[in-house]
Amino acid sequence: MNIWSFDFVWFFLLLPPLLYCLYKCKIALNPSHFPHLHFFGTPGKWGNLDWLLKALAVTLMVAALATPVMTDYSDPRNRNGIDIVLSIDGSGSMNASGFSSDEPRASRFEIVQKIASDFVMKRIEDNVGVVLFGDFAFIATPVTYEKEIISEMIGYLNHGMAGQNTAIGEGIAMSVRALRDSKAKSKVIILLTDGENNSGSISPKEAVGMVQQAHIKLYTIGIGEKGEFDNALLKQLAEDGNGKFFAAANQKELQSVYDEIDTLERSKIKSKQHTFEEHYYQWFGAGSLAIMALLMWRRRGV
């Protein structure tokens, strides 16, 4: 994503008085007399064009002084974000409907897909990956900056792709593996489930030990009615993972959970001296000089 800005935007305050003076202030010329004025074209027809060219030259010069810059935030050097893995339960119970009052026929998994996709697109400076778990876990998308690809891939996932049961330990462990090559100072796993751990060769306790060893923060979200998910386990996992536990009984509450996590895990603002920018003041200045040269050429015979 490319963003245009100006280093010294206050220079544009000079523009109104300069344009006003250009319009109102008249240049005093020494009168000259020539009896055959009909040999010259009508001077009035060029008057407006000359003024517009002068105004454009002044505007470009002021813009050059304001120093236009473009920052490309798709360049990894311009990011100072967080590496996040969304670990999503894809077990058979995620096919249950009634989680959304607006879309009563939509399954829990479909609602999670929409909210997770929106969350991904908000994380402008971050790298995000997705893990799906059921009987086993797999990395659906590696940790990457390509948000559109991640969001599209989330839409391709289905409940049951990883089996019908719920291996929470496997989901956490695979998320740790997804962050194995991460160079980010801050790494986060957001695990979402609607059930209890009943499958997998890695226990949740072993998995959270991996989280601690890798210095990753773990958030856990339990969705559905009270008693459907293991409230105590998710709360303990989040506590051991230096994160926070959330519960959401419906779509609106789940959206609020992701909004809160989005607020809690904000990327540090990159300092100016470490931002890679491309300056364009020379092009604005060159345009202004070119217009002034044209005006001088037009007046060469005056």
N, C-alpha and C positions, 0 to 999 in steps of 0.2 A: 504494500500500500504506500503510495507516494503522497506526501503532504507538503504543500507550499506554505511558506511563511516568510516574514521579513525580520531581519535582525534589529533594524532601527525603524520600526513602523511609525514612530513619531515624526519622521521627516515628512510624512504626508500632510502634516499640519501646515506646511509651507505652501502646499498646492493651491488652496483657495485664494490667498492674497496674491500669489504670483499670477494666477489666471485672471483675477480681477484687474490687476495692474496692466496685464497684457492687453486686456480689452479696453480699459479706460484711459491708460496713459498713452498720449500721442507723441510720436517722435517729431520734433521740430525740424523741418527741412528748409534750406535756403531756397527762396522762390526763384524760378527760372522761367524765361519767356521764350516760346517757340511759336512762330506764326502758323505752322502747318501741323496742328495736332491731329488732323484727320489721318495722317500717316501711321499713327499708333492705334492699337486696338483699344477697346473700351476698358479702362483700368478697373472699373468697378467689378467686372466679372471675375477677377482673380482675388479680389479683396477678401472674401470669406474663406477661400481656399488657403490663402497665405496665413490667415489667423488660425485656422484649424491646424495647419502644419506646425505653426509656432506653439500652439497649445499642446499638440502631441509631443513635440520636442521637449517642452518643459516637463510634461508628465513623465516621460521616459527618464529624463535626467533625475527627477525627484525619486522615481522608483529605483533607479540605480543607487542613489545615495541611501535609500532605505535597505539596500542589500537583500535582494530576493534569494531565498535558498530553498532547496528541495531535499527533504529527508525521505529516504526509501526504507520504510520499516519492514520490508520483506528481506532486507539485508540482515543476516544474523548479527553483524557487528553493531547494529542499532537496537538490539533487543537486550533487555536485562530481566527476562521474565522467569516464570516458575515452570518446572516440568511437572505435569499433572497426568495421572492415569485414572480414567474412569473404569472402575471394576464393576460390571453390571451382571446381576443375576439373570440367567437365561433359562432357569428351570421351568418345569411344566406348570407350576403354580402361577407363574407370571402371565399365563394365558387367561387368568380370571378377569372378568369384566366388572363394571360398576365402580371403578376407581375415580371416574370423572363424571360429574353431574351434567356437564356440557356434552359429553360423548359417552353415554351409558353403555354402548355396545363395544367401545374400544377396550382392548385388553390393557392390563397394567404395563405390559412390555411396550405397547405402542405409545402410551402416554410418556413413559420414561424416555423412549427414543426422541420424542419431540422436545422435551425439556432438556435432555442431555445435549442435543444438537444446538439448541439456543445457547446453552451455557458455553459450549465450545466456541461458537462464533463471537462471544463477548470477550474471550481471553485473547486480546489483540497481540500482546507481547509474549505470550506463553507458548510452549510446546505441549501438545496434548496427545495422549495415546488411549486406546480402548482395549479392555480385556473383558471377555465374556466367559462366564463360568456356569457349570451345571454339575454333572458327574465329574467333569474335568474342566480345565480352564485353557484358553488359548488367547494369544494376542491377536485381536481383530485388526488393529492398526498400530504400528510402532509409534513411539513418541516423535512427533513431527510438528512443524510449523504450518503445514498445509491444512488450514482449517476446513476449506471446502471439501477436500478429499475425506477428512475425518467425518464431517457431518454427513456426507453422502454414504460413507461406509456404515455408519450407525443405522441409516435407513435400510440397508441391505440385511441387517442382522434379524434373526428370528429366535423366539423362545424355542427351546428344545434342540438347538444346534449343538449344544455341548452336553446333552443328556437331560433327563427329567428330574434328577435329584439336585441337592444343593451342597456343593463343596466349598464352603467359605474359606477354609485354609488354602485350598488350591487357587482360589481367586486372588487372595492376598499375595501368595508366593509368586504367582505368574506376574502380578503387577510389579513386584520388586524386581523380577527379571527384566521386565520392560524398561525399568529405570536403571538397569545395570550400567549402561554406558553414558548416563546423564552427567553433564558437567555443571549443571545448575547448582547454585548455592542452596536453593530451596526446592525440595521434591515432595510431592503430595500424592496420596492415593485417596480416592473417594469411592468407597465400597457401598453398593446398594443391593439390598436383598429383601425378599418378602417371606423368608423361611428360616429354618433351623439347619445347622450344619449336620448333614447325615450321609456324607460321601467324601471320597478323596483319601489319598494316602498321607497328606500333610495336615496335621491338626492346626486349628486356629492359633493355639498357643505357640507352636513351632513357627508358624508364619509371622506372627507379630514379633517374634524374636528376630526374624530376618529384617523386619521393618526397623526395629531399633538399631540393629547392627549397621544398616545402610543409612541411618539418620534421615529417615523418611517420616513425614507426618501422615497419620492415618485418620481420615474421617469415616464414620459409618452411618448409614441411613437405613432404617427399617421402615418398610412401607406395608400398608394393609391394616386390618383391624387388630386391636390389642390381643395378644396371645398367638398371633399367626407367626410372628418372628421372635427370635430369641433376644429379648430386650436386654437381659443381663449380660449375655455374651458380647453383643454389639457395643454395649456401654463400656465393658471391660477392655475390649479391643481398642476402642478409641482412646481410653484413658492411658493404656500402655503405649499406644502409638502417638502420644502427645497431641492428640486431635480432639474431636468433639463428636458426641453421638446425637443423632436426630431421629425423630419418628414422624412419619407422615401418613395420615389416614386417607388422604385424597389428593387429587391433582393440585389443588390450590396450596395445600400445606407443603407438598413436595416442591412446588415452584418457589415457595418462600425459603425452603431449606437451601436450594441451590443459589438463590439470591443472597442469602446470608453467608454462605461459603465464598461466593464471589466477592463479597465485601471483606471477609476475614483474610482471604488470600490475595492481596493486591500486590502487583509487581512494584518494585522500587523504581522511582522515577530516575531515569538516566541523566547524569549531569552533562552540561553542555560540552565540556571539554572531551567527553568520551562519546559524543555523537558524531557519526560520519555524515556529512552534508555535502551537497554540490551547490556552488554559488553561481548565479546567473547575472550578476550586476554588470558584467562586461558587455553582455548582449544588449541590455537596456541602454547602457551608455553609448554603445556603438550605433544603435538605432537613432538616438537623439543627435549624435554628431552627424550622421548621414542626412537627417532632415535639415539640420542647420546648413550643411554644405549645399544642399539643394536650394535652400532659400537664398544663400549668398550667390549661387550661380544664376538664379533667376533675376537677381538685382544687380548683376555685374554691369549692366549698361546704364544704371540709374546714376 
